[in-house]
C-alpha cells in the first residue's frame, strides 16, 4: 500500500509540473498579443506666402510597418486648411502596444481623388494651379510614436508645409516644388495625441512692428539665431529645427501651437515684412509674457493647454 501511494504521489506531482510548464509557455508569448484600435490623422503648420490660397496633396496609400490603413481610400487634402489643431482622419489600424517608427505615405502627383489633374498642387489667390512633385512617390516618416494599451490611440501626422515646400522664382511667376526627399521626410512628424499638450495665446503688437508675426516652438536649448535665420539644407529652409509654428492672426492676434510632445519648449516670435506676394524675414522680436511665464522654458505635459499671452516690445538687435 505504501509503495502504491508513493507511485500515485509521484504521478500527480509530474502532472502538476506539466500543467505549470504549459501555463508558463502560454504566458511567455504563445498566446496572441492583444491589439488596440489606432486612428491616424493628418494636420499641418502654415506656409509663409500671402499669395497661396490652398495646398492640395493627394495621398494614395498609407502604411504603418508595411500594413495598409483600414478604411483608407485615395484622398486629396487641402493641407493649408488643417492648421491650429484641425485634423482629418486617414484611417485605422489594430496595433499592439509598443513603439513604432515606420509610416509611409504614397503621394499621387498626377491625379487627385476625383481623377482630375494634377494630384498635388499649390492653388494661388488668382485660381492658378502650380503642380507639386518630388523625386520619390513614397515618403517615409521616421519619427517614433507610441501605441498604448487603450482604444483611444490617435496618431497625428504633421505635414509641415513651411518645411516641405519650397518656392523658386521662374521669370515673373513663382514655381513651387516639394523639397528633397530627405528634407520632406524630416518635415513630417508623427506623435500620439495622448502624449501631447498645447501652447496658445495672443501677441499684442502695439508698436506695429510687422506685417506678419509667426511664433515658433523649439525644444528648450535648441534655438540658434545664426543657424535658424540663415536657412539650412539643400532647400535653404529657415527655422528648420522648430517643432511647429503658428501665424499670429485674427481680431485677437491669436496663435496656437498644437500637438507638442511632453517636455520644455522656448517660444521664438519672428517679424515678417510683406513684399508683393510673399513675406520675407525681418527680425526676431522681443516678447514679454503677460501671464507670468518664462517664454524660454515652458513645461508642456500631456492633455494640458497652456495660455501664453505676450506683448511685443520691439525687435532684437
BAPADO-142184 format. One line per field, with one value per residue (C-alpha): residue in one letter; x, y, z. Coordinates in nm, 4 decimals. Layout:
# BAPADO-142184
r: A, ...
X: X, ...
Y: Y, ...
Z: Z, ...
END
This chain:
# BAPADO-142184
r: X, X, X, X, X, X, X, X, X, X, X, X, X, X, X, X, X, X, X, X, X, X, X, X, X, X, X, X, X, X, X, X, X, X, X, X, X, X, X, X, X, X, X, X, X, X, X, X, X, X, X, X, X, X, X, X, X, X, X, X, X, X, X, X, X, X, X, X, X, X, X, X, X, X, X, X, X, X, X, X, X, X, X, X, X, X, X, X, X, X, X, X, X, X, X, X, X, X, X, X, X, X, X, X, X, X, X, X, X, X, X, X, X, X, X, X, X, X, X, X, X, X, X, X, X, X, X, X, X, X, X, X, X, X, X, X, X, X, X, X, X, X, X, X, X, X, X, X, X, X, X, X, X, X, X, X, X, X, X, X, X, X, X, X, X, X, X, X, X, X, X, X, X, X, X, X, X, X, X, X, X, X, X, X, X, X, X, X, X, X, X, X, X, X, X, X, X, X, X, X, X, X, X, X, X, X, X, X, X, X, X, X, X, X, X, X, X, X, X, X, X, X, X, X, X, X, X, X, X, X, X, X, X, X, X, X, X, X, X, X, X, X, X, X, X, X, X, X, X, X, X, X, X, X, X, X, X, X, X, X, X, X, X, X, X, X, X, X, X, X, X, X, X, X, X, X, X, X, X, X, X, X, X, X, X, X, X, X, X, X, X, X, X, X, X, X, X, X, X, X, X, X, X, X, X, X, X, X, X, X, X, X, X, X, X, X, X
X: 0.0000, 0.2851, 0.4518, 0.1223, 0.0704, 0.4252, 0.3595, 0.0354, 0.2109, 0.4895, 0.2329, 0.0326, 0.3496, 0.4542, 0.1140, 0.1359, 0.4770, 0.3442, 0.0429, 0.2604, 0.5066, 0.2215, 0.0760, 0.4137, 0.4666, 0.1332, 0.2132, 0.5553, 0.4195, 0.2368, -0.0915, -0.1764, -0.0909, -0.3819, -0.4196, -0.5727, -0.7684, -0.5381, -0.6585, -0.4272, -0.4987, -0.3232, -0.2622, -0.0377, 0.1649, 0.1129, 0.3063, 0.4662, 0.3238, 0.0487, -0.0497, -0.1079, -0.4768, -0.4513, -0.2118, -0.3634, -0.1864, -0.3264, -0.2396, -0.2962, -0.1684, -0.0745, 0.1205, 0.2445, 0.5159, 0.4091, 0.0367, -0.2140, -0.4621, -0.8113, -1.0824, -0.8414, -0.9125, -0.7175, -0.7878, -0.6973, -0.6387, -0.6172, -0.3332, -0.3432, -0.6839, -0.5621, -0.3936, -0.4373, -0.5204, -0.7614, -0.7156, -0.8635, -0.8794, -0.6734, -0.7823, -0.7357, -0.5208, -0.5236, -0.1764, -0.0116, 0.1056, 0.4629, 0.6856, 0.6571, 0.8811, 0.7825, 0.4956, 0.4885, 0.2787, 0.2437, 0.1575, -0.0068, 0.1352, -0.0634, -0.4327, -0.6411, -0.9072, -1.1644, -0.9323, -0.8531, -0.5023, -0.2772, -0.2803, -0.0612, -0.0567, -0.0471, -0.3526, -0.2788, -0.5148, -0.5952, -0.7033, -0.3958, -0.2535, 0.1147, 0.1830, 0.3924, 0.6287, 0.9135, 1.1811, 1.0050, 0.6374, 0.6752, 0.7625, 0.8932, 0.8227, 1.0903, 0.9519, 0.8974, 0.5480, 0.3874, 0.0732, -0.0728, -0.2899, -0.6007, -0.8546, -0.8164, -0.4845, -0.4820, -0.1619, -0.1130, 0.0863, 0.2020, 0.2763, 0.4601, 0.4177, 0.6697, 0.9412, 0.8203, 0.7510, 0.9975, 0.9376, 1.1645, 1.1432, 1.0821, 1.0770, 0.7784, 0.5965, 0.6563, 0.7306, 0.6578, 0.8131, 0.8467, 1.1847, 1.4288, 1.3167, 1.5354, 1.4047, 1.0477, 1.0781, 1.2316, 0.9493, 0.6762, 0.6410, 0.4231, 0.3088, 0.0389, -0.2078, -0.2351, 0.1245, 0.0898, -0.0067, -0.0732, 0.0535, -0.1791, -0.2286, -0.2233, 0.0574, -0.0141, 0.1962, 0.1020, 0.4117, 0.3032, 0.6468, 0.5473, 0.3263, 0.3042, 0.4255, 0.4999, 0.5713, 0.7975, 0.8191, 1.1646, 1.2729, 1.4464, 1.8084, 1.7925, 1.7376, 2.0483, 1.9875, 2.2566, 2.1701, 1.7925, 1.7689, 2.0193, 1.8434, 1.9545, 1.9889, 1.9539, 1.6291, 1.7523, 1.4709, 1.4721, 1.3715, 1.4077, 1.4562, 1.1326, 0.8967, 0.5976, 0.4835, 0.1746, 0.0847, -0.0412, -0.3748, -0.7377, -0.9003, -0.7360, -0.3887, -0.4015, -0.1781, -0.1952, 0.0930, -0.0624, 0.0447, 0.3608, 0.5221, 0.5845, 0.8926, 1.0246, 0.9877, 1.1015, 0.8932, 1.0536, 0.8494, 0.9548, 0.8672, 0.7993, 0.7520, 0.5216, 0.6955, 0.4377, 0.3002, 0.5334, 0.6679, 1.0353, 1.2159, 1.2545, 1.3772, 1.3464, 1.1075, 1.1348, 0.8319, 0.7226, 0.4761, 0.1651, 0.0777, 0.3967, 0.5527, 0.9185, 0.8981, 1.2359, 1.1255, 0.7573, 0.6873, 0.4350, 0.2609, 0.0003, -0.3577, -0.2625, -0.3405, -0.1022, -0.2045, 0.0923, -0.0201, 0.2627, 0.3319, 0.5754, 0.8157, 1.0379, 1.2895, 1.6116, 1.9354
Y: 0.0000, 0.2382, 0.1722, 0.2295, 0.5650, 0.6703, 0.5891, 0.7922, 1.0884, 1.0871, 1.0698, 1.3637, 1.5703, 1.5024, 1.6132, 1.9376, 2.0170, 1.9597, 2.1863, 2.4548, 2.4499, 2.4676, 2.7702, 2.9432, 2.8834, 3.0484, 3.3450, 3.3846, 3.4536, 3.1578, 3.3412, 3.6037, 3.9580, 4.1996, 4.4733, 4.8177, 5.0442, 5.3207, 5.6154, 5.8136, 6.1820, 6.4466, 6.8137, 7.0987, 7.4047, 7.7169, 7.8153, 8.1620, 8.3072, 8.5691, 8.4656, 8.0964, 8.0152, 7.6390, 7.3447, 7.0160, 6.6859, 6.3540, 6.0527, 5.7205, 5.4847, 5.4935, 5.2088, 5.1501, 4.8865, 4.7646, 4.7346, 4.9480, 5.1538, 5.0073, 5.2195, 5.4443, 5.5325, 5.7676, 6.1144, 6.4716, 6.7035, 7.0810, 7.0925, 7.4716, 7.4414, 7.1937, 7.4425, 7.5426, 7.1904, 7.0971, 6.7429, 6.4950, 6.1206, 5.8971, 5.5574, 5.2963, 5.0000, 4.7471, 4.7638, 4.6001, 4.8323, 4.9474, 5.1782, 5.2234, 5.4185, 5.3453, 5.5314, 5.5507, 5.7994, 5.7349, 6.0504, 6.0773, 6.3781, 6.3190, 6.2886, 6.3752, 6.1608, 6.2515, 6.1728, 6.5335, 6.6589, 6.7456, 6.5375, 6.7636, 7.1366, 7.4874, 7.6978, 8.0679, 8.3506, 8.4104, 8.0455, 7.9243, 7.5844, 7.5023, 7.1272, 6.9857, 6.6955, 6.5220, 6.2767, 5.9895, 5.8955, 5.7278, 5.9458, 5.7743, 5.9282, 5.8170, 5.9628, 5.7112, 5.7095, 5.5046, 5.2926, 5.2379, 4.9605, 5.1668, 5.2056, 5.5849, 5.5989, 5.8858, 5.9324, 6.2815, 6.3161, 6.6787, 6.7637, 7.0926, 7.2893, 7.5502, 7.2808, 7.0614, 7.3096, 7.5499, 7.8417, 7.9211, 8.2242, 8.1331, 8.4567, 8.6606, 8.3591, 8.1626, 7.7940, 7.5657, 7.2241, 6.9734, 6.9866, 6.6956, 6.3505, 6.3645, 6.7096, 6.6016, 6.3094, 6.5379, 6.7922, 6.5450, 6.4296, 6.1727, 6.1729, 6.0102, 6.2844, 6.1341, 6.2388, 6.5963, 6.9350, 7.2782, 7.6347, 7.9113, 8.2779, 8.6259, 8.8566, 9.2254, 9.4269, 9.7841, 9.9179, 9.7629, 9.6122, 9.3616, 9.2842, 8.9324, 8.7599, 8.3892, 8.2119, 7.9064, 7.6398, 7.4938, 7.2295, 7.4171, 7.4977, 7.4100, 7.7563, 7.9055, 8.2507, 8.2371, 7.8860, 7.9218, 8.2587, 8.1805, 7.8760, 7.5144, 7.2214, 7.1898, 7.3886, 7.6651, 7.6228, 7.8851, 7.7980, 7.4358, 7.2934, 7.4361, 7.1603, 7.3538, 7.7095, 7.9274, 8.2563, 8.5307, 8.6202, 8.7170, 9.0038, 8.8952, 8.8389, 8.4803, 8.1794, 7.8075, 7.5598, 7.2149, 6.8546, 6.9346, 6.6305, 6.6437, 6.8482, 7.2028, 7.4495, 7.8010, 8.0360, 8.2499, 8.5372, 8.6475, 8.9544, 8.9315, 9.2096, 9.1690, 9.2011, 9.1868, 8.8307, 8.6849, 8.7503, 8.7947, 8.7642, 9.0973, 9.0451, 8.8457, 9.0088, 9.0888, 8.9472, 8.9693, 8.7304, 8.8858, 8.5533, 8.5260, 8.2509, 8.2052, 8.2027, 8.0276, 7.7271, 7.6381, 7.2941, 7.1039, 6.7963, 6.5745, 6.6965, 7.0401, 7.3684, 7.6465, 8.0090, 8.2254, 8.5795, 8.8170, 9.1795, 9.2597, 9.5230, 9.5672, 9.3925, 9.2237, 9.3816
Z: 0.0000, 0.0861, -0.2482, -0.4261, -0.2543, -0.3443, -0.7122, -0.7088, -0.5436, -0.7996, -1.0839, -0.9507, -0.8996, -1.2594, -1.3890, -1.1875, -1.3393, -1.6933, -1.6331, -1.4771, -1.7676, -2.0197, -1.8386, -1.8285, -2.2009, -2.2817, -2.0589, -2.2221, -2.5684, -2.7202, -2.6678, -2.9274, -2.8095, -2.7759, -3.0377, -2.9929, -3.2274, -3.3511, -3.5609, -3.7880, -3.8558, -4.0653, -3.9793, -4.0937, -3.9965, -4.2135, -4.5273, -4.5479, -4.8676, -4.8920, -5.2442, -5.1673, -5.1289, -5.0754, -5.0954, -5.2122, -5.1576, -5.2821, -5.0681, -5.2444, -4.9730, -4.6039, -4.4438, -4.0903, -4.0609, -4.4037, -4.3162, -4.5081, -4.3051, -4.2840, -4.4432, -4.6279, -4.9889, -5.2105, -5.0710, -5.1609, -4.8652, -4.8541, -4.6041, -4.5817, -4.4108, -4.1464, -3.9124, -3.5469, -3.4352, -3.7155, -3.8471, -4.0947, -4.0422, -4.2682, -4.1370, -3.8661, -3.7710, -3.4893, -3.3372, -3.0387, -2.7627, -2.8186, -3.0196, -3.3974, -3.6323, -3.9892, -4.1568, -4.5364, -4.7334, -5.1059, -5.2976, -5.6393, -5.8224, -6.1426, -6.0494, -5.7447, -5.5749, -5.8407, -6.1319, -6.2201, -6.2834, -6.1072, -5.7886, -5.5762, -5.6333, -5.4918, -5.5704, -5.5962, -5.4982, -5.8673, -5.9110, -6.0994, -6.0076, -5.9786, -5.9744, -5.6918, -5.7491, -5.5698, -5.6764, -5.4959, -5.4634, -5.1245, -4.8281, -4.5142, -4.1743, -3.9333, -3.6103, -3.3308, -3.1792, -2.9047, -2.9108, -2.5644, -2.4218, -2.4939, -2.7734, -2.7731, -2.9606, -3.2102, -3.4094, -3.5517, -3.8748, -3.9002, -4.2652, -4.2108, -4.5364, -4.4271, -4.4237, -4.7095, -4.9929, -5.1496, -5.3825, -5.6742, -5.8993, -6.2638, -6.4589, -6.3405, -6.1957, -5.8768, -5.9033, -5.6082, -5.5556, -5.2763, -5.1048, -5.1405, -5.0291, -4.7183, -4.6233, -4.6959, -4.4544, -4.1917, -4.2349, -4.1361, -3.7767, -3.6007, -3.2380, -3.0246, -2.9270, -2.5778, -2.5044, -2.6308, -2.4958, -2.6440, -2.6065, -2.7216, -2.6603, -2.8080, -2.9189, -2.8692, -3.1155, -3.0196, -3.1963, -3.5263, -3.5817, -3.8503, -4.1463, -4.0057, -3.6884, -3.6680, -3.3396, -3.3465, -3.0754, -3.0128, -2.7688, -2.4893, -2.5708, -2.9422, -3.0908, -3.2537, -3.4011, -3.6674, -3.7868, -3.7847, -3.9605, -4.2394, -4.3825, -4.3823, -4.6164, -4.9907, -4.9891, -4.7573, -4.5023, -4.2272, -3.8699, -3.9785, -3.6287, -3.4872, -3.3771, -3.5092, -3.5778, -3.5861, -3.7501, -3.5197, -3.6774, -3.6327, -3.4469, -3.1222, -3.2728, -3.1502, -3.2148, -3.1373, -3.1149, -3.1181, -3.0631, -2.8689, -2.7113, -2.3371, -2.2472, -2.2157, -2.5025, -2.5833, -2.7969, -3.0666, -3.2121, -3.5613, -3.7676, -4.1420, -4.3974, -4.6965, -5.0318, -5.3130, -5.2901, -5.0264, -4.6786, -4.6033, -4.2728, -4.0968, -3.7408, -3.4217, -3.1770, -2.8093, -2.6289, -2.2666, -2.1097, -1.9578, -1.7927, -1.5826, -1.7953, -1.8781, -2.2586, -2.2720, -2.0662, -2.0876, -1.9446, -2.1594, -2.0241, -2.1836, -2.2249, -2.0883, -2.2618, -2.1588, -2.2031, -2.3075, -2.3854, -2.4765, -2.5553, -2.8353, -2.7029, -3.0080, -3.2330, -3.1276, -3.2479
END
